[in-house]
Amino acid sequence: MQDEAPKFTRSLWRSAIWTAFLAATIGILTGSASAFFLWSLDWVTKLRFSHPWLLAGLPLAGILMTFVYKHFGKTSARGNNLILEHIHGPGGGVPRRMAPLVLFSTLLSHLCGGSVGREGTAVQMGGSIASTLAHTLRVPAEKLPILLSTGIASGFGAVFGTPFAGAIFAIEVPVRGRLALSVLAPALIGSFIGDATCHLWGITHTNYPTLSNLAATVSPLFLGKVLCAAIGFGACATVFARFAHFTQRTYETYIPIWWMRPVIGALLVLGISFLLQTKDFLGLGVWSPEARAVTLQTAFNPDGCTHWSWFWKLLLTTLTLGAGFKGGEVTPLFFIGATLGNTLAVLMGAPVDVFAALGFVCVFCAAAHTPVTGLFLGTELFGIQSAPLFLGACLAAHLVCGSAQLYSAQRHPKDASSSA
């Protein structure tokens, strides 16, 4: 018996070191892939702004990526939901082809003006890399969920430059209201190394204003306005999540010819943009060379957007993703939340930068049901002094969102307990 204890301890140490090595490797590989993706994304976005005629290629781009996924993608088309499914019940793993397919498709979507994001691409690349590494090194199947969560953390942390939020997102998103703390250590390793690797490749992230004057702003009236705004953010997240699923079902139900779905989706997106006489709601929306454009950065200024900017971005993003274009939902949700926060601040006479920051974080975290992630995302992007405000607002928005959820494979605690 005395000899068994040291052997058990040594086995634990070997397992921990091996897991840390795998997490670090996933971080390096995913951080490098994310760096290439972000560099490429910036390049294709600049190319689109320089050559506006590329917008006319959106229907053809949709046909091409839909064809590739239909004939070669297999299960890769399920995207983030596929990774969550394998976290819940490890199977054969995430296909290797997922990483190059989602990278190619996302860049093509952005090149032609699709209203999509980038988080989905980074997360899917991280999951594909983690699964491939596990298969190559013959990692036991029961360890696969840990590595997949590490891939999620690495991708999220690297693409947004928020390593703490990346790790928390990875352990919070699989099951609503539950943190998989047993995965926290490898998720932190992967997320921090992924972010550091991305920086070593020379990639920089968007800077947002630090909320430094909160102490002078906080009052009972101000907190009441924050609560009202949080309810609005939760309602907006609900609309986005439900409408995203509704548009996808509508395309599939009423347009039986597969290649017509992206064509009609592209024509709707381009047609609405033409009627609005603006291209502000196409592409990523983080920046624009046009002086008067509405972007994620201008949302923090009092006159940085219109009262309906959030609605048009919500509509165009759901129409784009529902038609089969690839990318992500998170950055569009940042845009939607920040512009809605701007609008609510103007209407309620509140600080625009504070409410834009709250909307930036709350709408996404409510739709994804990851309020703890919101705490870390808010503090990493906008300063530690705003932590209590972000936590309270994210919790309120999360509760308002109710049963609506962004990821269909995300489980409810009751379902997770029964399957376990």
C-alpha positions in Angstrom: 0.0 0.0 0.0 2.9 2.4 0.8 4.3 1.8 -2.7 1.0 2.5 -4.4 0.7 6.1 -3.2 3.9 7.4 -4.8 3.1 5.6 -8.0 -0.3 7.2 -8.1 1.2 10.6 -7.4 3.8 10.1 -10.2 1.0 9.0 -12.6 -1.0 12.2 -11.8 2.1 14.4 -12.4 2.8 12.7 -15.7 -0.8 13.1 -16.8 -0.8 16.8 -15.8 2.5 17.5 -17.6 1.3 15.7 -20.7 -1.9 17.6 -20.7 -0.1 20.9 -20.3 2.2 20.0 -23.2 -0.8 19.2 -25.4 -2.5 22.4 -24.4 0.6 24.5 -25.1 1.0 22.8 -28.5 -2.6 23.5 -29.4 -2.1 27.1 -28.3 1.0 27.6 -30.5 -0.7 26.0 -33.6 -4.1 27.7 -33.1 -2.4 31.1 -32.3 -0.4 30.8 -35.5 -3.4 29.8 -37.6 -5.4 32.7 -36.0 -2.5 35.1 -36.8 -2.6 34.0 -40.5 -6.4 34.3 -40.5 -6.4 37.8 -39.0 -3.7 39.0 -41.4 -5.6 37.5 -44.3 -8.9 39.0 -43.1 -7.4 42.4 -42.9 -6.0 42.0 -46.4 -9.3 40.9 -48.0 -11.2 43.6 -46.2 -8.9 46.3 -47.6 -9.2 44.7 -51.0 -13.0 44.9 -50.8 -12.9 48.5 -49.9 -10.5 49.3 -52.7 -12.6 47.3 -55.3 -16.3 47.8 -54.5 -17.3 45.7 -57.6 -16.3 42.6 -55.5 -19.7 42.9 -53.8 -21.3 41.7 -57.0 -19.5 38.4 -56.5 -21.3 37.6 -53.2 -23.9 35.2 -54.9 -21.2 33.3 -56.7 -19.1 33.1 -53.5 -22.1 31.7 -51.7 -22.6 29.0 -54.4 -18.9 28.1 -54.3 -18.6 27.6 -50.5 -22.0 25.9 -50.3 -20.9 23.5 -53.1 -17.6 22.7 -51.3 -19.3 22.1 -47.9 -22.0 20.0 -49.5 -19.7 17.7 -51.5 -16.5 17.7 -49.4 -17.3 19.2 -45.9 -19.3 16.3 -44.5 -20.0 17.1 -40.8 -17.8 20.2 -40.9 -20.8 22.3 -41.9 -22.1 22.0 -38.3 -19.3 24.3 -37.2 -19.2 25.3 -33.5 -22.1 23.0 -32.7 -20.1 20.0 -33.9 -17.3 20.8 -31.5 -19.7 21.1 -28.6 -21.3 17.8 -29.6 -17.9 16.1 -29.3 -17.3 17.7 -26.0 -20.5 16.3 -24.7 -20.0 12.8 -26.2 -16.6 12.1 -27.7 -16.8 10.3 -31.0 -14.5 10.1 -34.0 -13.4 13.7 -33.5 -13.7 16.9 -35.5 -12.7 16.5 -39.1 -9.2 17.8 -40.2 -10.8 19.5 -43.2 -12.8 21.8 -40.9 -9.9 24.2 -40.4 -9.0 24.9 -44.1 -12.7 24.9 -45.2 -13.8 27.5 -42.6 -10.7 29.6 -43.2 -11.3 29.7 -47.0 -15.0 30.2 -46.7 -14.8 33.0 -44.2 -12.2 34.9 -46.2 -14.4 34.5 -49.3 -17.5 35.8 -47.4 -15.6 38.9 -46.2 -14.0 39.5 -49.6 -17.5 39.8 -51.2 -19.1 41.7 -48.3 -20.9 39.0 -46.3 -22.1 40.3 -43.0 -20.3 37.7 -40.8 -17.7 37.6 -38.0 -14.5 35.8 -37.2 -14.9 34.0 -33.9 -16.5 31.0 -35.5 -13.5 30.6 -37.8 -10.9 30.8 -35.0 -12.9 28.4 -32.7 -13.4 25.9 -35.5 -9.7 26.0 -36.5 -8.8 25.5 -32.8 -11.2 22.5 -32.5 -10.0 20.9 -35.7 -6.3 21.4 -34.7 -7.0 19.9 -31.3 -8.8 16.9 -32.7 -6.1 16.3 -35.3 -3.4 16.5 -32.6 -5.3 14.0 -30.4 -5.7 11.6 -33.4 -2.0 11.9 -34.4 -0.7 11.3 -30.9 -3.4 8.6 -30.1 -4.7 10.5 -27.1 -7.4 8.4 -25.4 -11.0 9.3 -26.4 -11.9 10.4 -22.8 -9.3 13.2 -23.1 -10.7 14.6 -26.3 -13.2 17.0 -24.6 -10.4 18.6 -22.7 -8.4 19.2 -25.9 -11.4 20.4 -27.8 -12.2 22.9 -25.0 -8.5 24.0 -25.1 -8.9 24.5 -28.9 -12.0 26.7 -28.3 -10.1 28.7 -25.7 -7.0 29.2 -27.9 -9.0 30.3 -30.9 -11.2 32.7 -28.9 -8.3 34.1 -26.9 -6.1 34.6 -29.9 -8.6 36.2 -32.3 -9.8 38.8 -29.8 -6.7 39.2 -27.7 -8.6 38.2 -24.5 -7.0 35.1 -23.0 -8.9 35.1 -19.8 -12.2 35.4 -21.6 -11.2 32.8 -24.1 -10.5 30.2 -21.3 -13.7 31.0 -19.4 -15.8 30.9 -22.6 -14.4 27.4 -23.4 -15.5 26.0 -20.0 -18.8 27.9 -19.8 -20.3 27.5 -23.2 -20.9 23.7 -23.4 -23.4 23.6 -20.6 -25.6 26.6 -19.6 -25.0 27.8 -16.0 -22.1 25.4 -15.4 -18.4 26.0 -15.4 -16.3 22.9 -16.3 -13.5 23.8 -13.8 -11.7 20.6 -14.4 -10.8 21.9 -17.8 -9.8 25.4 -16.6 -6.0 24.8 -16.4 -5.4 23.5 -19.9 -7.9 26.1 -21.3 -5.9 28.9 -19.6 -2.6 27.5 -21.0 -4.0 27.2 -24.5 -5.6 30.6 -24.5 -2.6 32.5 -23.1 -0.1 30.7 -25.4 -2.5 31.2 -28.4 -2.8 34.9 -27.7 1.0 35.3 -27.1 1.8 33.3 -30.3 -0.6 35.6 -32.3 1.2 38.6 -30.9 4.6 37.1 -31.8 3.5 36.9 -35.4 3.0 40.7 -35.3 -0.8 40.8 -35.1 -2.4 43.6 -33.1 -5.9 43.9 -31.9 -8.4 46.7 -31.9 -8.2 49.1 -28.9 -11.3 50.2 -27.2 -11.8 53.1 -24.7 -11.0 52.4 -21.0 -14.0 53.2 -18.8 -12.1 55.2 -16.2 -14.8 57.6 -14.9 -17.2 55.1 -13.5 -16.8 56.0 -9.9 -18.1 59.5 -10.5 -21.0 58.2 -12.6 -22.5 55.4 -10.4 -25.7 56.4 -8.6 -29.1 54.7 -8.0 -30.5 56.4 -11.0 -27.5 55.3 -13.2 -27.8 51.7 -12.0 -31.5 51.8 -12.8 -30.6 52.9 -16.3 -28.1 50.1 -16.6 -30.7 47.6 -15.5 -33.1 48.9 -18.2 -30.4 48.7 -20.8 -29.5 45.1 -19.7 -33.1 44.1 -20.2 -32.9 45.6 -23.7 -29.7 43.8 -24.4 -31.2 40.5 -23.3 -34.2 41.1 -25.5 -32.0 41.9 -28.5 -30.0 38.7 -27.9 -33.2 36.8 -27.9 -34.3 38.3 -31.2 -30.9 37.5 -32.8 -30.8 33.9 -31.6 -34.3 33.1 -32.6 -34.2 35.0 -35.9 -30.9 33.3 -36.8 -32.5 29.9 -36.4 -35.7 31.0 -38.1 -33.9 32.4 -41.2 -31.9 29.1 -41.6 -35.1 27.0 -41.3 -36.9 29.3 -43.8 -34.2 29.1 -46.4 -34.2 25.3 -46.1 -38.0 24.9 -46.1 -38.9 27.3 -48.9 -35.8 27.1 -51.1 -35.3 23.4 -51.8 -32.6 24.0 -54.4 -29.4 24.2 -52.4 -27.4 26.6 -54.6 -30.4 29.1 -54.7 -30.2 29.7 -50.9 -26.9 31.6 -50.9 -27.9 33.4 -54.1 -31.2 34.7 -52.6 -29.5 35.5 -49.3 -26.8 37.5 -51.1 -29.3 39.4 -53.2 -31.3 40.2 -50.1 -28.2 41.5 -48.2 -27.0 43.5 -51.2 -30.5 44.8 -52.0 -31.1 46.0 -48.4 -27.7 47.7 -48.4 -28.5 49.4 -51.7 -31.8 50.6 -50.4 -30.2 52.0 -47.2 -27.5 53.6 -49.4 -24.7 52.4 -47.2 -22.2 49.5 -47.0 -21.7 50.0 -43.2 -23.4 46.8 -42.3 -21.5 44.6 -44.7 -18.3 42.7 -43.7 -16.9 42.7 -40.2 -17.8 46.3 -39.3 -14.8 47.0 -37.0 -13.3 49.7 -39.2 -13.9 51.5 -42.5 -11.9 53.9 -44.6 -15.0 56.0 -45.1 -15.1 59.1 -42.9 -18.8 58.9 -41.9 -19.2 55.2 -41.7 -20.8 53.4 -38.8 -18.3 51.0 -37.2 -17.7 49.1 -34.0 -15.3 51.8 -33.0 -17.5 54.8 -33.8 -20.3 53.3 -31.6 -18.5 54.7 -28.6 -19.0 58.2 -29.8 -22.3 60.1 -29.2 -22.9 60.6 -32.9 -21.2 57.4 -34.0 -24.3 55.6 -35.3 -28.0 55.9 -36.0 -30.8 54.7 -33.8 -31.4 51.8 -36.1 -27.8 50.7 -36.8 -28.1 47.7 -34.5 -31.3 46.5 -36.2 -29.8 46.6 -39.7 -26.7 44.7 -38.7 -28.8 42.1 -36.9 -30.9 41.7 -40.0 -28.1 41.4 -42.5 -26.0 39.1 -40.3 -28.9 36.6 -39.8 -29.7 36.7 -43.5 -26.1 36.1 -44.4 -25.4 33.2 -42.0 -28.8 31.6 -42.5 -28.1 31.4 -46.3 -25.0 29.3 -45.6 -22.2 31.8 -45.6 -19.4 31.0 -43.1 -17.8 33.2 -40.5 -19.0 33.9 -37.0 -21.7 35.6 -35.0 -19.6 37.2 -32.2 -18.2 40.3 -33.8 -21.6 41.1 -35.4 -23.1 40.7 -31.9 -20.4 43.1 -30.6 -21.5 45.6 -33.3 -25.2 45.1 -32.6 -24.7 45.5 -28.8 -22.4 48.5 -29.0 -24.7 50.4 -31.4 -27.8 49.5 -29.4 -26.0 50.6 -26.2 -25.2 53.9 -28.0 -28.9 54.4 -28.9 -30.1 53.5 -25.4 -27.6 55.9 -23.8 -28.8 58.8 -26.0 -32.4 58.0 -25.2 -31.8 57.7 -21.4 -29.2 60.5 -21.1 -26.5 58.1 -20.0 -22.7 57.9 -20.8 -22.5 56.7 -24.4 -19.1 55.0 -24.0 -20.2 53.0 -20.9 -23.5 51.8 -22.5 -21.8 51.0 -25.8 -19.3 48.9 -23.8 -22.1 47.2 -21.9 -24.0 46.4 -25.0 -20.8 45.2 -26.7 -20.4 42.5 -24.1 -24.0 41.8 -22.9 -25.7 41.0 -26.2 -23.1 38.4 -27.1 -22.9 36.9 -23.6 -26.7 36.8 -23.3 -27.1 35.0 -26.7 -24.3 32.5 -25.8 -25.5 32.2 -22.2 -22.0 32.9 -20.9 -22.3 35.7 -18.3 -19.1 34.9 -16.5 -17.3 35.2 -19.8 -18.8 38.7 -20.0 -17.2 39.6 -16.7 -13.7 38.8 -18.0 -14.3 40.0 -21.6 -15.5 43.4 -20.2 -12.5 43.8 -17.9 -9.9 42.8 -20.5 -11.3 45.1 -23.1 -12.5 48.1 -21.0 -10.7 48.0 -17.6 -10.9 46.2 -14.3 -12.8 48.9 -12.6 -15.9 48.1 -14.7 -16.0 44.4 -13.5 -19.1 44.6 -11.2 -21.0 46.6 -13.8 -20.4 44.0 -16.5 -21.2 41.0 -14.2 -24.5 42.5 -13.1 -25.5 43.6 -16.6 -24.5 40.3 -18.2 -26.4 38.2 -15.6 -29.6 40.3 -16.1 -29.3 40.1 -19.9 -28.7 36.3 -19.7 -31.8 35.8 -17.6 -33.9 37.9 -20.0 -32.7 35.8 -23.0 -34.3 32.8 -21.4 -34.5 29.6 -23.5 -33.2 31.3 -26.7 -29.6 30.3 -27.4 -27.1 31.0 -30.1 -25.6 27.4 -30.2 -28.1 24.6 -30.6 -25.7 22.0 -29.2 -25.3 23.9 -26.0 -26.9 21.8 -23.2 -29.1 22.7 -20.3 -27.8 21.5 -16.9 -30.7 19.0 -16.6 -29.8 17.4 -20.0 -26.1 17.3 -19.1 -26.9 15.6 -15.8 -29.2 13.0 -17.3 -26.7 12.1 -20.1 -23.9 11.8 -17.5 
